[in-house]
Amino acid sequence: MSKDNIYKSTIMFTDIVGYSSIVDKDQNHAMDLLAMHDKIIEPIIKENNGRIIKKIGDAIFAEFSNSLESIQAAQKTQVELSKRNSVCKSKDKIVIRLGLHIGDVIRKDDDLFGHDVNLCSRIKGVSQPGSITISEEIYSAILDKKNLFHRKIGHVKLKNIPDPQILYKTYLDSL
């Protein structure tokens, strides 16, 4: 693998909470919700200089130019989904979890691979429904930015990641 294919990147993973059970109950309804999910999230990613690497079922894997833009995209996504959900029936709500991380990635064709990609996916997996969880690397990169609010979760053991990671929850406002 050429070193030219390895570089530092800001990455995001999203996932619809409970999507498998929605599919089990009503596949057509699940596909409608997924289409609405994509319609809301895709433009937000693009507006914040993000690029969708790929969609994996109900998940989106995206890359951003920098950490601040990834945080802004994550926050706007959760705000827009929250607004939508406030006027929807319970069965029509779309709740996602988001994970953000900065790390070394390996580009192969139009896809990204490597330990840090796996790590970001695992961060998304421990994120609470409707929230944004970020790595210590993202937190350090945006620490000096005003109007961003975070709470340290602490060391979290992630599936198949040997060392516990320090994670933070990012809030939409100061609470």
Secondary structure, 3 states (H helix, E strand, C coil): CCHHHEEEEEEEEEEECCHHHHHHHCHHHHHHHHHHHHHHHHHHHHHCCEEEEEEECCEEEEEECCHHHHHHHHHHHHHHHHHHHCCCCHHHCCCEEEEEEEEEEEEECCEEECHHHHHHHHHHHHCCCCCEEEEHHHHHHHCCCCCCEEEEEEEECCCCCCCCEEEEEEECCCC
